[in-house]
């Protein structure tokens, strides 16, 4: 039986773990939080901080694993790429390529060089001549340390820069033009630099404007813009010589224009894989995991559907105590993953979550009402 090390213990990696187990591998997981889902359910949990490359390398050698699989955060993918310096493990880009993609500053420079549409970057040594701007850590995640600064509050820019640097592992940040529009994601599986399967998802942040907590698959996204997105992915793949597998892009659309704001190669979090699977029937977690097993991510023609399903991270804009969830309208629950218990203090988003809800509806009208109530934060209360 071949061995796999899954470098993540978060619940979002559970579908990846489930596929690996079903496929007949001996699966080990590692992470520093024994309270994480996979840490509690896996019989092969290793309690360790995988960001320590030396220790993780020693674990890989001690277990004599055949494959390593990144979980659902950028740091996990970066660690796996660094562990693959000799190219022994399939499905992983080099550490240099992973850094170019994951580091926001390096990615913006690369994107401008190869012609990807991205927001304009304001160099640190230049006076800001465009407002508003958004300040981000170059290597943080989940909306942490991000601030929008508008011209009328321009004096707040130095504090925003200090905050962003405080959330960065490298104490670095990026200042760029803030573009208005609707946030989407484009999740594509590539082979030989070309998109084989892809999905567009509409994304919203209701508890925190910088944290996606509500999303749904879009089935009628404009074809011309989708083709341009595919060209962006293919161009990046050619330029960096990306290995086959997942390329996940977040972009902002305004009218007939779009701006790429982030690209990753790891599986998105908050059970994004389940949104795709419940909405379309596409086995997303399997397609993602296969690239790291030396198998083709393209699993042939699948009979896909177009179901009305939304994903919502039950969370709070301000800290509160969870007593009970009370819904304000009927909800057809497809899946509910609880992450907090009654009596728990739930921190404000992005630091606390109540659960992950996948909900549907019998008709387009009911689904539209459900989604609208969720966006207005009128779907439920916690009292």
C-alpha positions in Angstrom: 0.0 0.0 0.0 1.5 3.3 -1.0 1.8 6.1 1.5 0.6 9.7 1.2 1.3 12.7 3.5 -1.5 15.2 3.5 0.0 18.5 4.8 -3.0 20.0 6.5 -5.5 19.0 9.2 -8.3 21.6 8.6 -11.8 20.3 7.9 -11.6 21.8 4.4 -9.0 19.1 3.5 -11.4 16.3 4.7 -12.8 15.6 1.2 -9.2 15.3 -0.1 -8.5 12.9 2.8 -11.7 10.9 2.0 -10.7 10.4 -1.6 -7.2 9.3 -0.7 -8.6 6.7 1.7 -11.2 5.5 -0.8 -8.5 5.1 -3.4 -6.6 2.7 -1.2 -3.7 4.8 0.1 -2.3 4.8 3.6 -2.8 8.4 4.5 -0.9 10.4 7.1 -1.8 14.0 8.1 0.3 16.6 9.9 -0.5 19.9 11.6 0.0 21.7 14.9 -3.6 21.9 16.0 -4.9 18.7 17.7 -8.4 20.2 17.7 -8.6 20.3 13.9 -11.0 17.9 12.2 -8.5 15.6 10.6 -6.3 15.6 13.7 -9.2 14.1 15.5 -10.4 11.6 13.0 -7.2 10.4 11.3 -5.5 7.3 12.8 -2.2 8.6 11.3 -2.1 12.1 12.7 1.3 13.6 13.4 1.3 16.6 15.7 3.8 19.0 14.3 4.3 22.5 12.8 4.8 21.7 9.2 6.1 25.2 8.5 9.4 23.9 9.9 10.8 22.6 6.7 13.6 20.6 8.4 11.2 18.7 10.6 8.7 18.1 7.8 11.5 16.8 5.6 12.5 14.5 8.4 8.9 13.2 8.7 8.7 12.6 5.0 11.9 10.5 5.1 10.9 8.7 8.3 7.5 7.7 6.9 9.0 6.9 3.5 5.9 8.4 1.8 5.4 8.0 -1.9 3.4 11.2 -2.4 2.8 14.5 -0.6 -0.4 16.5 -1.0 -0.9 20.1 0.0 -4.0 21.1 1.9 -6.2 24.2 1.6 -3.9 27.0 2.4 -1.0 28.7 0.5 1.5 28.0 3.2 0.9 24.2 2.9 1.4 24.4 -0.9 4.6 26.4 -0.4 6.0 23.9 2.1 5.2 21.0 -0.2 6.9 22.8 -3.1 10.0 23.4 -0.9 10.0 19.7 0.1 10.1 18.8 -3.6 13.3 20.6 -4.4 14.7 17.4 -6.2 11.5 16.9 -8.2 10.8 13.6 -6.6 7.1 14.2 -5.9 4.6 14.7 -8.8 2.1 17.5 -9.2 4.1 20.3 -7.5 5.7 23.5 -9.0 9.1 24.5 -7.8 9.5 26.5 -4.7 10.5 29.5 -6.8 7.3 29.3 -8.9 5.1 28.8 -5.8 6.6 31.9 -4.3 6.0 34.0 -7.4 2.4 33.0 -7.4 1.7 33.2 -3.6 3.6 36.3 -2.8 1.3 39.2 -3.8 4.1 41.6 -4.6 6.0 39.1 -6.8 2.8 38.0 -8.5 1.8 41.6 -9.3 5.3 42.2 -10.9 5.0 39.0 -12.9 1.4 39.7 -14.0 2.4 43.1 -15.3 5.3 41.6 -17.1 3.2 39.0 -19.0 0.2 41.2 -19.5 -2.3 39.9 -17.0 -4.9 42.5 -16.0 -4.2 43.4 -12.4 -4.8 46.5 -10.2 -2.1 49.1 -10.4 0.6 48.8 -7.7 1.8 52.0 -5.9 5.6 51.7 -5.2 6.6 52.4 -1.6 8.8 55.3 -2.6 6.1 57.0 -4.7 3.5 59.5 -3.6 0.0 58.1 -3.9 -1.7 59.7 -6.9 -4.7 57.4 -7.2 -7.5 56.9 -4.6 -8.8 54.8 -3.1 -6.0 52.3 -2.4 -6.0 48.9 -0.7 -3.1 47.8 1.6 -2.4 44.1 2.0 0.2 41.9 3.6 2.1 40.1 0.7 1.8 36.7 2.3 -1.2 36.6 4.7 -4.6 35.1 4.1 -8.3 35.1 5.0 -8.5 38.9 4.7 -6.2 39.5 7.6 -4.4 42.9 7.8 -6.2 44.4 4.8 -7.4 48.1 4.8 -9.0 50.3 2.2 -7.8 53.9 2.5 -9.8 56.7 0.7 -8.6 60.1 -0.2 -10.5 61.9 2.6 -8.7 59.6 5.1 -5.3 59.6 3.4 -3.6 60.3 6.8 -4.6 56.7 7.8 -2.3 55.2 5.1 0.8 54.9 7.4 -1.2 53.0 10.0 -2.7 50.8 7.3 0.8 49.9 6.1 2.0 49.2 9.7 -1.0 46.9 10.2 -0.5 45.0 7.0 3.2 44.4 7.8 2.3 43.2 11.3 0.2 40.4 9.7 2.9 39.4 7.2 5.4 36.7 8.0 8.1 38.7 6.1 6.8 42.1 7.4 6.1 43.2 3.9 3.0 44.7 2.3 1.7 46.0 -1.0 -0.3 49.2 -1.8 -2.4 49.1 -4.9 -5.3 50.8 -6.6 -8.7 49.6 -5.1 -11.0 48.6 -8.0 -14.7 48.4 -7.5 -16.8 45.5 -8.8 -18.1 42.0 -8.1 -15.7 39.4 -6.8 -15.6 36.0 -8.6 -13.4 33.0 -8.6 -12.4 30.9 -11.6 -11.3 27.4 -10.7 -9.6 25.6 -13.6 -7.9 22.3 -14.1 -5.1 22.5 -16.6 -3.3 19.8 -18.7 -0.3 20.8 -20.8 -1.0 24.4 -20.2 -4.6 24.3 -21.4 -7.8 24.5 -19.4 -9.7 21.1 -19.4 -12.4 21.8 -16.8 -13.4 25.1 -15.1 -16.0 26.7 -13.0 -16.9 30.3 -12.1 -18.2 31.2 -8.7 -19.8 34.5 -7.5 -18.4 35.5 -4.1 -19.4 37.9 -1.3 -18.3 38.9 2.1 -21.2 39.7 4.4 -19.6 39.6 7.9 -16.2 41.0 6.7 -15.8 42.7 3.3 -12.3 41.1 2.9 -13.4 37.5 3.7 -15.6 35.4 1.3 -18.4 33.8 3.3 -21.2 33.4 0.7 -20.9 32.0 -2.8 -22.7 30.2 -5.6 -21.7 28.7 -9.0 -22.5 30.9 -12.0 -23.8 28.9 -15.0 -24.3 31.7 -17.4 -21.1 33.7 -17.0 -20.4 35.7 -20.2 -18.6 33.4 -22.6 -16.2 36.1 -24.0 -14.9 37.0 -20.6 -14.6 33.3 -19.6 -12.4 32.8 -22.7 -10.2 35.7 -21.7 -9.9 34.2 -18.2 -8.8 30.9 -19.8 -6.3 32.8 -21.9 -4.9 34.4 -18.7 -4.5 31.0 -17.0 -2.9 29.5 -20.2 -0.5 32.4 -20.4 0.6 32.1 -16.8 1.0 28.3 -17.3 3.2 28.8 -20.3 5.3 31.5 -18.7 6.0 29.6 -15.5 5.8 26.1 -17.0 3.2 25.1 -14.5 2.6 21.4 -13.8 -0.8 20.0 -14.6 -3.5 20.5 -12.0 -5.6 23.2 -10.4 -5.2 26.9 -11.0 -7.6 28.9 -8.8 -8.1 32.6 -9.7 -9.9 35.3 -7.8 -10.9 38.3 -10.0 -13.0 41.4 -9.8 -15.5 42.2 -12.6 -16.8 45.6 -13.5 -18.9 45.7 -16.7 -16.8 44.2 -19.5 -13.5 44.5 -17.6 -11.9 42.3 -15.0 -8.8 42.4 -12.8 -7.0 39.4 -11.4 -6.4 39.9 -7.7 -5.0 36.5 -6.7 -4.0 33.1 -8.1 -3.3 30.0 -6.1 -2.6 26.3 -6.9 -3.9 24.8 -3.7 -7.5 23.7 -3.1 -9.5 26.7 -1.8 -10.7 26.6 1.9 -14.1 26.6 3.6 -15.0 23.4 1.7 -15.0 25.1 -1.7 -14.6 21.7 -3.2 -18.0 20.7 -1.8 -19.7 23.7 -3.4 -18.6 22.6 -6.8 -19.4 18.9 -6.1 -22.9 19.6 -4.7 -23.7 22.2 -7.5 -22.4 20.3 -10.5 -21.5 16.8 -9.6 -17.9 17.3 -10.6 -15.5 15.4 -8.3 -13.4 18.4 -7.4 -11.5 17.0 -4.4 -10.5 13.9 -6.4 -9.4 16.0 -9.4 -7.3 18.1 -7.2 -5.7 15.2 -5.3 -4.9 13.2 -8.5 -2.3 15.6 -9.7 -0.1 14.9 -6.6 -0.5 11.1 -7.2 1.0 11.3 -10.7 -2.5 10.8 -12.2 -4.3 13.0 -14.8 -6.6 15.5 -13.2 -8.9 15.2 -16.2 -11.1 12.2 -15.3 -12.8 12.0 -18.6 -16.3 13.1 -19.4 -18.5 13.5 -16.4 -22.2 13.9 -16.5 -22.6 17.3 -14.8 -25.7 18.9 -13.4 -26.7 22.5 -12.6 -28.1 22.5 -9.1 -29.1 25.5 -7.0 -26.7 25.4 -4.0 -25.1 28.2 -2.1 -22.2 27.9 0.4 -22.3 30.2 3.4 -19.8 30.4 6.3 -21.8 31.1 9.4 -19.9 33.8 11.1 -20.2 37.1 12.9 -19.2 40.7 12.1 -18.6 41.2 15.8 -17.7 38.8 18.6 -20.6 37.0 20.2 -21.7 34.0 22.2 -23.3 31.1 20.3 -26.6 30.1 21.9 -28.6 28.7 19.0 -29.1 29.3 15.3 -32.5 30.7 14.5 -33.4 30.8 10.8 -35.8 33.5 9.5 -37.0 31.5 6.5 -37.2 27.9 5.5 -33.8 26.4 4.5 -33.2 23.3 2.5 -30.0 22.1 4.0 -27.8 20.0 1.8 -24.9 19.8 4.2 -24.1 21.5 7.5 -20.6 21.3 9.1 -20.6 22.7 12.7 -17.4 24.4 13.9 -18.6 25.8 17.2 -20.6 24.6 20.1 -23.4 26.3 22.1 -21.8 28.5 24.7 -18.6 29.2 22.7 -17.4 32.7 22.2 -17.3 33.2 18.5 -14.7 35.8 17.4 -15.5 38.2 14.7 -14.7 37.1 11.1 -12.1 36.0 10.0 -11.0 34.7 13.4 -14.1 32.7 14.3 -16.7 30.6 12.5 -19.9 28.9 13.6 -20.1 26.4 10.7 -20.2 25.8 7.0 -23.7 25.7 5.5 -24.6 24.3 2.0 -28.2 25.2 1.2 -30.5 24.9 -1.8 -34.0 25.6 -2.9 -36.8 24.0 -5.0 -37.1 26.9 -7.4 -35.1 29.8 -8.8 -37.3 32.3 -7.0 -36.8 30.6 -3.6 -33.1 30.3 -4.2 -32.9 34.0 -5.1 -34.8 34.9 -1.9 -32.4 32.6 0.1 -29.3 34.2 -1.4 -30.6 37.7 -1.0 -31.5 37.2 2.7 -28.0 35.7 3.3 -26.3 38.7 1.6 -28.3 41.1 3.8 -27.4 39.0 6.9 -31.1 38.3 7.5 -31.0 34.5 7.1 -30.3 33.7 10.8 -29.5 35.0 14.2 -27.5 33.3 17.0 -29.9 34.0 19.9 
